[in-house]
Amino acid sequence: MNVLGIETSCDECSAAVVRDGREILSNVIATQIELHKPYEGVVPELASRLHTEWIAQVVQSAIAKAGLTNDDIDAVAVTNRPGLLGSLLVGLNFAKGFAATLNVPFITIDHIRAHLYASQIEHPLEYPYLGVLVSGGHTVICRVEGYDQIEVLGTTIDDAIGEAFDKVAKHYGLGYPGGVVIDRLSKNGNPNAFLFPGAGLNKGDHPYDISYSGLKTAVINQLDKFWDGESEKSPENISASFQRTAVGMLLKRVRLALDDTKLVRISAGGGVAANSLLRSELKNMEKGGFEVSFPSLKLCTDNGAMIAGLAYRYLSDGVRSGFDETASARVSAFKKNYP
């Protein structure tokens, strides 16, 4: 089954063709980074307009690069939640029209679930496993029992980890996108130049939840308070110290969740899963007997291949969506009430 996956939840206009849920025939990602860079963040109206201009070309490019024609597409899948509403609607409406024209099955996909599934396309893990979703809008630790069976154990109660990276980078004028820039600068910095605090929520019913707001505030407004008094206050040292703390806070909750659930397999996904320190620390956990999987770098960011890959599982189980499906900017399932 050749599934066309379309992803337009934020600023990546992507389409991919995946065969039988595993073989990625094409994965075209048209990035808008350079056009949003002057604003040091995604401008929603600009993003949706660019999707409108690009989507037809991106879809046809994905089909051509797969060595197929429109008639070879067996199903169309598209992200419809969560994300920027205008961007989502562009992809959703295009996908509906395309599926209707081809008279093939149509299905909508939650792109958070797709991020959690992305590593399964390349490196299948036996269920259950601990899922770690880290992106600009979400930080989620969950127990994954199946491709559509997810129990949220912990989430961020404020800023997501990727959001914290972006805000710190923007404050210090380091560049955009913040996560990529901080990761690069960190390689030449001292991670102990600033001993930033990791938030302790001290809530018995929420041991796996995490807060990045306090860390972000400390890095932006209280730099001198946590300085070692000797190291240079350079972008490299600030980045390395911030990254060490941010990743360490997450891994503390991951290890606690592994201890409590007795799970021995871990899968990470989302844009921040491309972070070199996080990937290295997760990889090191294999020495403790854990099986660790994360997507290739191209499948960490928003992409059509993860949409098509997950869609194949639903379609194989007979799940379809109607053309009355709409888009949703938020998904409550990945946010917990607090406290």
C-alpha positions in Angstrom: 0.0 0.0 0.0 1.4 3.4 -1.1 0.3 6.0 1.4 0.8 9.7 0.7 1.4 11.6 4.0 0.9 15.4 4.2 2.2 17.5 7.1 1.6 21.2 7.5 1.1 21.7 11.2 3.6 24.5 11.6 6.2 25.9 9.2 7.3 22.7 7.4 5.4 21.9 4.2 6.0 18.2 3.8 4.7 15.3 1.7 6.0 11.7 1.6 5.1 8.4 0.1 5.6 5.4 2.4 5.0 1.8 1.2 3.5 -0.7 3.6 4.4 1.5 6.6 8.1 0.9 6.4 9.6 1.7 3.1 10.1 5.5 2.7 9.9 6.1 -1.1 10.1 9.9 -0.7 10.0 12.5 2.0 10.0 16.1 0.7 10.3 18.8 3.3 10.0 22.4 2.2 11.3 24.5 5.1 10.2 28.0 5.8 13.0 28.8 8.3 14.7 31.5 6.2 11.4 33.3 5.7 10.6 33.3 9.4 14.2 34.0 10.6 13.8 37.8 10.5 11.1 37.5 13.1 13.0 34.9 15.3 9.9 32.7 15.4 7.1 31.3 13.3 4.6 33.9 12.0 1.3 32.0 11.8 -0.3 34.0 8.9 2.9 33.9 6.9 3.2 30.1 7.5 -0.3 29.4 6.2 0.2 31.5 3.1 3.4 29.8 2.2 1.7 26.4 2.7 -1.0 27.5 0.3 1.6 28.5 -2.3 3.8 25.4 -1.9 1.6 22.4 -1.1 0.6 21.3 -4.6 4.2 21.4 -5.8 5.5 19.6 -2.7 3.0 16.8 -3.1 3.7 16.3 -6.8 7.4 16.3 -6.0 7.0 13.6 -3.4 5.0 11.4 -5.8 7.5 11.9 -8.6 10.6 11.2 -6.3 8.9 8.0 -5.3 8.9 7.0 -8.9 5.1 6.9 -9.0 2.1 8.6 -10.5 -1.1 9.9 -8.8 -2.8 6.6 -9.9 -0.3 4.6 -7.7 -1.4 6.3 -4.5 -3.6 4.0 -2.5 -4.5 6.3 0.4 -4.0 9.9 1.6 -3.1 10.8 5.2 -2.8 14.3 6.7 -2.1 16.0 10.0 -5.2 17.6 11.4 -4.0 18.2 15.0 -2.4 19.8 16.9 -0.6 22.9 15.4 -1.2 26.3 13.9 -4.9 26.2 12.8 -4.4 28.1 9.5 -1.5 25.8 8.5 -3.4 22.7 9.5 -6.4 23.7 7.4 -4.3 24.2 4.2 -2.9 20.6 4.4 -6.3 19.1 5.5 -8.3 20.7 2.7 -5.7 19.8 0.1 -5.6 16.2 1.3 -9.4 15.9 1.2 -9.6 17.2 -2.4 -6.7 14.9 -3.5 -8.2 11.8 -1.9 -11.6 12.6 -3.3 -10.2 13.1 -6.8 -8.3 9.8 -6.6 -11.2 8.0 -4.9 -8.9 6.5 -2.3 -9.2 6.1 1.5 -8.6 9.3 3.5 -7.4 9.5 7.1 -6.4 12.3 9.5 -3.5 11.9 11.9 -2.5 13.4 15.3 1.1 14.5 14.6 2.1 14.1 18.3 1.3 10.4 17.9 3.1 10.4 14.7 6.3 11.8 16.3 6.0 9.1 18.9 5.7 6.5 16.2 8.5 7.9 13.9 11.3 5.8 15.1 9.2 2.7 14.6 9.4 3.2 10.8 13.2 2.8 10.8 13.9 1.0 14.1 10.9 -1.1 15.2 10.6 -1.6 19.0 8.6 -4.3 20.6 5.7 -2.9 22.7 5.5 -1.7 25.4 8.1 1.0 25.7 8.6 4.4 27.3 7.9 7.2 24.8 9.6 10.5 25.2 8.2 13.3 23.0 10.2 16.5 23.0 9.3 19.4 20.7 8.7 23.1 20.5 5.1 22.7 21.8 5.2 19.5 23.9 7.3 17.6 26.4 5.6 14.2 27.2 6.7 11.1 28.9 4.3 8.2 28.3 3.8 4.5 28.3 3.3 3.2 24.8 1.4 -0.1 24.6 0.6 0.1 20.9 0.6 2.4 18.0 -2.7 3.9 19.3 -2.4 3.0 22.9 -0.6 5.7 24.8 -0.8 6.5 28.6 0.6 9.9 29.5 2.7 9.7 32.6 4.2 13.2 32.7 4.1 16.5 30.7 5.4 20.0 31.0 3.2 22.2 33.1 4.3 25.3 31.2 7.0 25.8 28.5 7.9 22.8 26.4 11.6 22.0 26.2 11.9 23.2 22.6 10.1 26.4 23.5 12.6 27.1 26.3 15.5 26.6 23.8 13.9 29.1 21.4 13.2 31.7 24.0 16.7 31.6 25.5 18.2 31.9 22.0 16.0 34.8 21.1 16.8 36.7 24.3 20.5 36.5 23.7 20.3 37.0 19.9 21.9 33.7 19.2 19.9 32.9 16.1 16.9 30.9 14.8 15.9 28.2 15.2 17.1 28.3 18.8 17.4 24.6 19.5 19.8 24.1 16.6 21.9 27.2 17.4 22.2 26.3 21.1 23.2 22.7 20.3 25.9 24.0 18.0 27.3 26.6 20.3 27.3 24.1 23.2 29.9 22.0 21.6 32.5 24.7 22.3 31.2 25.7 25.7 31.7 24.9 29.4 28.6 23.1 30.6 29.5 24.0 34.2 30.1 27.7 33.7 26.6 28.4 35.1 24.9 26.0 37.5 21.3 26.7 36.6 18.6 25.1 38.9 16.5 22.2 37.7 12.9 22.7 38.8 11.6 20.4 41.6 7.8 20.3 41.5 7.5 18.3 44.7 4.1 17.0 43.8 3.4 13.4 44.9 0.8 12.8 42.2 3.0 14.2 39.4 6.5 12.7 39.7 7.1 12.7 36.0 5.9 16.2 35.2 8.4 18.9 34.4 8.6 22.7 34.3 11.0 24.7 32.1 9.7 28.2 32.9 11.9 28.6 36.0 15.0 27.4 34.1 14.2 29.8 31.2 13.8 32.7 33.7 17.1 31.9 35.5 19.0 31.8 32.2 17.4 35.1 30.9 17.1 37.2 34.1 19.4 35.7 36.7 22.6 34.8 34.9 25.0 36.3 37.4 23.4 34.4 40.3 24.3 31.1 38.8 27.7 32.0 37.3 30.8 30.2 38.6 32.6 33.5 38.9 35.5 32.5 36.6 34.3 31.4 33.2 33.6 33.7 30.4 30.0 34.8 30.0 30.0 33.7 26.4 27.2 32.5 24.2 29.0 29.1 24.1 29.1 28.8 27.9 25.6 30.0 28.4 24.3 27.5 25.8 26.3 24.6 27.1 25.2 25.2 30.7 21.5 25.7 29.7 21.5 22.7 27.5 23.1 20.5 30.2 20.4 21.5 32.7 17.5 21.2 30.3 18.4 17.8 29.1 19.3 16.7 32.7 15.9 17.7 34.0 14.2 15.6 31.3 16.5 12.5 31.8 15.8 12.6 35.6 12.1 12.1 34.9 12.8 9.5 32.2 15.0 7.4 34.6 12.4 7.6 37.3 9.6 6.5 34.9 11.8 3.6 33.8 12.4 2.5 37.4 8.7 2.7 38.3 7.3 1.1 35.2 10.0 -1.5 34.8 10.1 -0.8 31.1 13.3 -1.7 29.3 12.7 0.0 26.0 12.8 3.7 25.2 11.8 5.6 22.1 12.2 9.4 21.6 10.7 11.6 19.0 10.0 15.3 18.1 12.3 18.1 17.0 14.4 18.1 20.2 15.1 14.4 19.7 17.7 15.7 17.2 19.6 17.4 20.1 23.1 15.9 20.2 23.4 15.8 24.0 20.0 14.1 24.4 20.8 11.5 21.8 24.1 10.8 23.4 22.7 10.5 26.9 19.9 8.2 25.7 22.4 6.1 23.7 24.5 5.7 26.9 21.5 4.1 28.6 22.0 1.1 26.4 25.0 0.3 28.7 22.5 -0.3 31.4 20.6 -2.9 29.4 18.0 -0.6 27.9 16.9 -0.8 24.2 16.9 2.8 22.9 15.5 4.0 19.6 15.1 7.5 18.1 14.4 8.6 14.5 17.0 9.7 12.0 17.5 13.5 12.1 15.1 14.0 9.1 12.3 12.2 10.9 12.7 14.2 14.1 11.3 17.4 12.6 7.7 17.6 11.2 7.6 15.4 8.1 5.2 13.6 5.9 6.8 10.2 6.3 5.8 9.8 9.9 2.3 10.7 9.0 2.1 8.1 6.3 3.9 5.5 8.4 1.4 5.8 11.3 -1.5 6.1 8.9 -0.7 2.7 7.4 -1.2 1.1 10.8 -4.7 2.7 11.1 -5.6 1.9 7.5 -4.6 -1.8 8.0 -7.0 -2.0 10.9 -9.8 -0.6 8.7 -9.8 2.9 10.2 -10.9 5.7 7.9 -11.8 9.4 8.3 -14.7 11.2 6.8 -14.5 14.4 4.7 -16.3 16.2 7.5 -13.1 16.0 9.7 -11.8 19.4 10.7 -8.6 20.7 12.3 -7.8 21.3 15.9 -5.0 23.5 17.3 -4.8 21.7 20.6 -5.1 18.1 21.8 -6.0 17.7 25.5 -4.8 14.1 25.6 -1.2 15.3 25.8 -1.8 18.0 28.4 -2.5 17.1 32.1 -4.5 19.2 34.5 -2.2 20.5 37.2 -2.0 20.1 40.1 
